[in-house]
Amino acid sequence: MLFSSPDDEVTVRYMPQGDFVTHRVTNQPPALADFDALACDPALTSTITDAELLERLHDIGRRTGSAQAREHGRLANENPPVLHTHDRWGNRVDEVEFHPSWHWLMGQAVELGLHAAPWSPDAGPGAHLARAAGFYLWSQAESGHGCPISMTYASIPALRHSPELAERFEPGLRSRTYDFGLREPGTKAGLLAGMSMTEKQGGSDVRANTTTATPLADGSYELVGHKWFTSAPMNDLFLTLAQAPGGLTCFVLPRVLPDGSRNPIRLQRLKDKLGNKANASSEIEYAGAIGWRVGEEGRGVPTIIEMVSMTRLDCVIGSASTVRAALTEAAHHVAHRSAFGSRLAGTPLMSAVVADLALESEAATRLAMRLARAVDAGERSLLRLALPVSKYYVCKRCPIAVAEALECLGGNGYVEESGLPRLYRDAPLNSIWEGSGNVTALDALRAMAKEPSTVDALLAEIDLAAGADARLDAGVADLRKELADPHPARARRLAELAALCLQGSLLLREAPNEVSDAFLATRFGAEATRTFGTLPRGLGTTALVERVTPV
């Protein structure tokens, strides 16, 4: 029919709504929900040899891929935490309010034991590997809540430097009950720990610390100072560094004191971060806060060093998890989307890009799990060098890989609803946390200088694949030259080469031939690629893509 405006200047043709076809949706992938995140991850499944553990991990994989978990991850980030410094009557409360989805995610992680299971007295062999695999899978649902989970995991070995404090707090830290809220630790069903080390004038240089700790008659200390970054401020305990009479010392501070009063730990503000929005990161003041010494006075850094190692391990695992989450989104999209008459996954160039992302993911995952096995085996010399170089390289590659995965979705990937922008904002975090790139690379040089056995342990691990492939052998020869003449200006090159050689060795020993061959062809030698998808001629990509595509 025709519709005329009152002044008859405009005539519009009106069609009954049933005749419109513009809102018919075609050529869009189905919702990615209710899938098993482990089922499409051969890098992880082939690493796990215990059938019972594998079944438990499939349960985590199904939880991760559930529509419920994915929705909670979205909501927790779209509704970030809110700081309340005072109540309505003007009393200081220093509390952070979280969205219910945050609490749901935290409850799942604690129930699964991702915060402390390896430290339980009944933890069997391979407990750190089991926990690493679970943390890797579950972090794909939402990575921000992994921060307090990781802090709690890392706090226990530090607390054990003071057995009486470990006896007091460890049972609550190991509990699988998530019990949110500020109450005296001894009255709670479960505890979580945070970390408060850096200050604005020092950053990674924790020895520039200006917080003071004054001994009190009862054996406790009174702390006064300002901390620039404090992870997870609503946790129950914090490990912190302060200057005691004997030098830089580690302390544990509860949010609530034994008499039930609030410890004067003032939350000044929450940081407005690039990503990691669901998690609260704060700036705090110790206004005469009470703490107890962990380890000896003046031995603060050695006391926390194992905590730093555990959190660096989680940085590697977390970055591998983020790369895998982005790969899953990209592989799912191209499996269902068509362009120019062809399914995207079947086009040579898109197949090359996703296959290359799959190689990156597999190498990162296998390296992360190898580091976890080293923790189980007590391979201290290997970890002392392999851990910083792995953190350097895997975390640096994460933002690049996520950006490429986002681009696989085209404009859809740039839209918040796709979930890729959240992954992209989260991707740089692990490279900064626990020592940014320069700090971590230089730490590798310090490890070599102080403990030459670390070099022997690293090369022994890499040399398990010696002679299996000329490309890796050439890369290892370059690495040996760097190790023989380390220099601060070359620290990044050394870290990159070491991590790549570790990955190449692991893939040659553990992965299918088509995976290891493609990785070595793209990461070593004259044809080493500079952007994802620029593969040498003759590499098959279809099988590499199909093995990582979610069902």
ZAMARGU-4260 file (C-alpha; in steps of 0.2 Angstrom, whole numbers, plus 5000, padded with zeros to 4 digits):
<rodrens>
0) 5000/5000/5000 | 5005/5018/4999 | 5006/5030/5013 | 5005/5049/5010 | 5011/5062/5023
5) 4999/5075/5028 | 5007/5088/5016 | 5008/5076/5002 | 5026/5080/4999 | 5033/5062/5004
10) 5026/5046/4998 | 5033/5030/5006 | 5029/5012/5000 | 5024/5002/5015 | 5024/4983/5014
15) 5017/4971/5027 | 5030/4965/5039 | 5029/4947/5034 | 5036/4952/5017 | 5052/4959/5024
20) 5067/4947/5022 | 5081/4959/5029 | 5081/4951/5046 | 5084/4933/5040 | 5101/4928/5048
25) 5112/4916/5038 | 5130/4912/5037 | 5133/4915/5055 | 5141/4902/5066 | 5131/4894/5080
30) 5133/4899/5098 | 5149/4892/5105 | 5142/4884/5121 | 5140/4868/5130 | 5156/4860/5123
35) 5171/4851/5131 | 5186/4863/5131 | 5197/4848/5133 | 5190/4837/5119 | 5198/4849/5106
40) 5214/4851/5115 | 5226/4837/5110 | 5241/4846/5117 | 5234/4844/5134 | 5226/4827/5133
45) 5241/4819/5126 | 5251/4826/5141 | 5240/4818/5154 | 5243/4799/5155 | 5232/4796/5171
50) 5215/4790/5166 | 5206/4796/5182 | 5214/4813/5181 | 5209/4814/5162 | 5191/4811/5167
55) 5192/4825/5180 | 5199/4837/5168 | 5185/4832/5155 | 5173/4838/5169 | 5182/4854/5170
60) 5182/4856/5152 | 5164/4854/5151 | 5161/4867/5165 | 5173/4879/5155 | 5163/4877/5139
65) 5146/4878/5147 | 5134/4892/5142 | 5133/4895/5161 | 5151/4898/5164 | 5153/4908/5148
70) 5139/4920/5153 | 5146/4922/5171 | 5163/4926/5163 | 5154/4940/5153 | 5144/4947/5167
75) 5159/4947/5180 | 5168/4958/5167 | 5154/4969/5162 | 5150/4973/5181 | 5167/4977/5188
80) 5170/4978/5207 | 5166/4993/5217 | 5176/5000/5232 | 5167/5006/5247 | 5179/5015/5259
85) 5165/5020/5272 | 5148/5015/5277 | 5133/5026/5277 | 5137/5032/5294 | 5155/5037/5290
90) 5164/5022/5298 | 5179/5016/5288 | 5175/4998/5281 | 5187/4996/5266 | 5177/4983/5257
95) 5175/4978/5239 | 5158/4973/5231 | 5158/4960/5218 | 5145/4955/5205 | 5137/4938/5209
100) 5145/4930/5194 | 5162/4934/5202 | 5158/4924/5217 | 5151/4909/5206 | 5167/4908/5196
105) 5177/4909/5212 | 5167/4896/5221 | 5170/4884/5206 | 5189/4887/5206 | 5190/4884/5225
110) 5179/4868/5224 | 5190/4861/5210 | 5205/4864/5222 | 5214/4876/5209 | 5220/4887/5223
115) 5229/4874/5234 | 5226/4856/5230 | 5244/4852/5228 | 5249/4857/5246 | 5236/4845/5254
120) 5244/4831/5264 | 5236/4818/5254 | 5241/4826/5237 | 5248/4812/5227 | 5261/4812/5213
125) 5259/4824/5199 | 5248/4836/5210 | 5255/4851/5202 | 5253/4845/5185 | 5235/4841/5189
130) 5232/4858/5196 | 5241/4866/5181 | 5230/4857/5169 | 5214/4862/5178 | 5219/4880/5180
135) 5223/4881/5162 | 5206/4874/5157 | 5196/4884/5169 | 5205/4900/5166 | 5197/4899/5148
140) 5180/4903/5156 | 5187/4919/5164 | 5204/4924/5168 | 5203/4938/5180 | 5197/4928/5195
145) 5213/4917/5192 | 5223/4931/5201 | 5217/4927/5219 | 5217/4909/5215 | 5235/4910/5210
150) 5240/4921/5224 | 5233/4908/5236 | 5242/4894/5228 | 5259/4903/5229 | 5257/4909/5247
155) 5258/4892/5255 | 5276/4888/5251 | 5281/4906/5258 | 5271/4904/5274 | 5280/4887/5277
160) 5295/4897/5281 | 5286/4900/5298 | 5279/4884/5303 | 5268/4891/5317 | 5260/4903/5304
165) 5258/4889/5292 | 5249/4879/5305 | 5238/4894/5309 | 5232/4898/5292 | 5236/4884/5280
170) 5221/4873/5284 | 5209/4887/5279 | 5220/4891/5263 | 5218/4873/5258 | 5200/4872/5261
175) 5188/4869/5246 | 5175/4880/5253 | 5173/4898/5246 | 5169/4909/5261 | 5168/4927/5255
180) 5168/4941/5268 | 5179/4950/5281 | 5179/4939/5297 | 5193/4933/5309 | 5202/4919/5299
185) 5200/4906/5312 | 5181/4908/5311 | 5180/4905/5292 | 5177/4890/5282 | 5190/4894/5269
190) 5203/4907/5266 | 5211/4916/5252 | 5228/4925/5251 | 5234/4941/5242 | 5251/4949/5238
195) 5257/4966/5242 | 5275/4969/5237 | 5277/4984/5225 | 5278/5002/5229 | 5276/5017/5218
200) 5295/5022/5219 | 5302/5005/5216 | 5290/4994/5206 | 5299/4978/5202 | 5314/4984/5212
205) 5306/4978/5229 | 5322/4982/5238 | 5318/5001/5236 | 5304/4997/5249 | 5300/5011/5261
210) 5286/5003/5271 | 5292/5001/5289 | 5289/4987/5302 | 5291/4991/5320 | 5293/4976/5332
215) 5280/4975/5346 | 5281/4967/5363 | 5270/4952/5358 | 5280/4947/5344 | 5270/4955/5330
220) 5275/4971/5320 | 5266/4987/5316 | 5268/4992/5298 | 5266/5009/5290 | 5268/5012/5272
225) 5259/5014/5255 | 5258/4999/5242 | 5256/5004/5224 | 5248/4987/5218 | 5239/4975/5230
230) 5232/4960/5222 | 5214/4954/5227 | 5211/4966/5241 | 5196/4957/5248 | 5206/4941/5252
235) 5209/4936/5270 | 5228/4937/5271 | 5242/4947/5263 | 5260/4943/5261 | 5270/4959/5260
240) 5287/4966/5262 | 5293/4980/5274 | 5309/4986/5281 | 5311/4979/5299 | 5326/4983/5310
245) 5336/4969/5302 | 5332/4974/5284 | 5319/4969/5271 | 5307/4956/5278 | 5292/4947/5273
250) 5276/4948/5284 | 5258/4941/5284 | 5244/4953/5288 | 5226/4947/5290 | 5212/4959/5285
255) 5204/4955/5302 | 5214/4953/5318 | 5212/4939/5331 | 5201/4951/5342 | 5189/4953/5328
260) 5193/4971/5324 | 5198/4977/5306 | 5216/4978/5303 | 5220/4996/5298 | 5223/4992/5280
265) 5216/5006/5270 | 5210/5003/5252 | 5214/5020/5244 | 5207/5016/5227 | 5205/5002/5214
270) 5216/5003/5199 | 5207/5007/5182 | 5215/4994/5172 | 5216/4990/5153 | 5209/4973/5156
275) 5207/4960/5170 | 5191/4970/5174 | 5182/4957/5185 | 5197/4957/5197 | 5200/4971/5210
280) 5218/4978/5210 | 5221/4991/5223 | 5232/5004/5230 | 5233/5003/5249 | 5240/5011/5265
285) 5246/5002/5280 | 5240/5014/5294 | 5248/5005/5309 | 5243/4988/5302 | 5248/4973/5312
290) 5257/4958/5304 | 5268/4943/5309 | 5285/4940/5302 | 5287/4926/5289 | 5305/4919/5289
295) 5320/4929/5296 | 5322/4947/5297 | 5332/4954/5282 | 5327/4938/5272 | 5312/4945/5264
300) 5317/4942/5246 | 5323/4924/5248 | 5307/4921/5258 | 5295/4926/5244 | 5306/4919/5230
305) 5296/4903/5229 | 5280/4912/5229 | 5286/4922/5214 | 5291/4906/5205 | 5274/4899/5208
310) 5265/4915/5202 | 5277/4915/5187 | 5272/4898/5183 | 5254/4903/5183 | 5258/4917/5171
315) 5264/4905/5159 | 5249/4894/5161 | 5237/4909/5161 | 5245/4915/5144 | 5244/4898/5137
320) 5226/4897/5142 | 5222/4914/5134 | 5230/4909/5118 | 5220/4893/5118 | 5203/4902/5122
325) 5206/4914/5107 | 5211/4899/5096 | 5195/4891/5101 | 5184/4906/5096 | 5194/4908/5079
330) 5193/4889/5075 | 5174/4888/5079 | 5171/4904/5068 | 5180/4898/5053 | 5172/4881/5054
335) 5155/4888/5051 | 5157/4905/5042 | 5158/4906/5023 | 5165/4920/5011 | 5166/4921/4993
340) 5158/4904/4991 | 5169/4894/5002 | 5170/4889/5020 | 5183/4899/5028 | 5192/4885/5037
345) 5194/4877/5019 | 5202/4892/5011 | 5221/4890/5010 | 5226/4907/5018 | 5213/4906/5033
350) 5218/4888/5036 | 5236/4893/5037 | 5233/4907/5049 | 5222/4896/5061 | 5235/4881/5059
355) 5249/4893/5064 | 5239/4899/5079 | 5236/4881/5084 | 5255/4878/5083 | 5258/4893/5095
360) 5245/4886/5107 | 5251/4868/5107 | 5269/4874/5110 | 5264/4885/5124 | 5253/4872/5132
365) 5266/4858/5132 | 5279/4870/5139 | 5268/4876/5153 | 5264/4858/5158 | 5282/4853/5157
370) 5286/4866/5170 | 5272/4860/5181 | 5280/4842/5180 | 5296/4850/5185 | 5288/4857/5201
375) 5282/4840/5205 | 5299/4832/5202 | 5308/4845/5212 | 5319/4850/5196 | 5324/4866/5204
380) 5339/4870/5193 | 5329/4868/5177 | 5315/4879/5184 | 5327/4893/5190 | 5331/4896/5172
385) 5317/4888/5161 | 5304/4897/5171 | 5309/4915/5168 | 5313/4912/5149 | 5296/4903/5147
390) 5287/4917/5156 | 5296/4930/5145 | 5292/4922/5128 | 5275/4914/5131 | 5268/4929/5139
395) 5275/4940/5125 | 5267/4930/5112 | 5250/4930/5119 | 5244/4947/5114 | 5250/4944/5096
400) 5241/4928/5095 | 5225/4935/5102 | 5225/4949/5090 | 5227/4937/5075 | 5213/4926/5082
405) 5202/4942/5084 | 5205/4946/5066 | 5199/4929/5060 | 5182/4935/5065 | 5184/4951/5055
410) 5173/4965/5061 | 5163/4953/5072 | 5179/4950/5082 | 5181/4968/5086 | 5163/4969/5094
415) 5162/4966/5113 | 5149/4952/5111 | 5161/4941/5102 | 5172/4940/5118 | 5188/4943/5109
420) 5190/4961/5115 | 5190/4955/5133 | 5203/4942/5129 | 5213/4955/5120 | 5213/4967/5134
425) 5218/4953/5146 | 5232/4947/5135 | 5246/4958/5140 | 5244/4956/5159 | 5254/4941/5162
430) 5269/4948/5153 | 5269/4963/5166 | 5264/4953/5182 | 5278/4946/5192 | 5291/4955/5182
435) 5289/4963/5165 | 5299/4957/5150 | 5316/4966/5154 | 5315/4961/5172 | 5311/4943/5168
440) 5325/4942/5154 | 5338/4949/5166 | 5333/4937/5180 | 5338/4923/5168 | 5355/4931/5167
445) 5356/4932/5186 | 5351/4914/5188 | 5365/4909/5176 | 5378/4919/5185 | 5373/4913/5202
450) 5370/4895/5198 | 5379/4889/5183 | 5370/4872/5185 | 5354/4880/5178 | 5362/4881/5161
455) 5367/4863/5162 | 5349/4858/5167 | 5341/4869/5153 | 5353/4861/5140 | 5350/4844/5146
460) 5332/4846/5144 | 5333/4853/5126 | 5346/4840/5121 | 5334/4826/5124 | 5329/4829/5106
465) 5347/4832/5100 | 5350/4825/5082 | 5331/4823/5079 | 5330/4838/5068 | 5343/4849/5060
470) 5333/4865/5062 | 5332/4863/5081 | 5350/4858/5081 | 5355/4874/5073 | 5344/4884/5085
475) 5352/4876/5100 | 5369/4880/5093 | 5364/4898/5092 | 5358/4897/5110 | 5374/4890/5116
480) 5383/4905/5109 | 5372/4916/5119 | 5374/4906/5134 | 5392/4906/5133 | 5393/4925/5132
485) 5378/4933/5141 | 5376/4951/5140 | 5362/4962/5147 | 5358/4970/5130 | 5356/4952/5123
490) 5345/4946/5137 | 5329/4946/5127 | 5337/4937/5113 | 5344/4923/5125 | 5327/4921/5133
495) 5318/4920/5117 | 5330/4907/5110 | 5329/4897/5126 | 5310/4896/5126 | 5309/4892/5108
500) 5322/4878/5109 | 5312/4871/5124 | 5296/4871/5114 | 5305/4863/5099 | 5312/4849/5109
505) 5296/4846/5118 | 5286/4845/5102 | 5299/4833/5094 | 5297/4822/5109 | 5279/4823/5112
510) 5269/4829/5097 | 5263/4821/5081 | 5276/4823/5067 | 5265/4835/5057 | 5264/4847/5072
515) 5283/4847/5076 | 5288/4848/5058 | 5277/4863/5055 | 5283/4871/5071 | 5301/4869/5067
520) 5298/4875/5049 | 5290/4891/5055 | 5300/4896/5071 | 5318/4891/5066 | 5329/4894/5051
525) 5329/4906/5036 | 5310/4904/5033 | 5305/4908/5051 | 5289/4917/5050 | 5286/4935/5056
530) 5267/4935/5056 | 5255/4921/5058 | 5250/4912/5043 | 5266/4915/5032 | 5270/4897/5031
535) 5283/4889/5020 | 5277/4880/5005 | 5271/4862/5006 | 5265/4862/5024 | 5248/4854/5026
540) 5236/4864/5037 | 5219/4855/5036 | 5223/4842/5049 | 5231/4855/5061 | 5215/4865/5061
545) 5203/4851/5063 | 5212/4844/5078 | 5209/4860/5088 | 5191/4864/5082 | 5178/4863/5096
550) 5163/4851/5093
</rodrens>
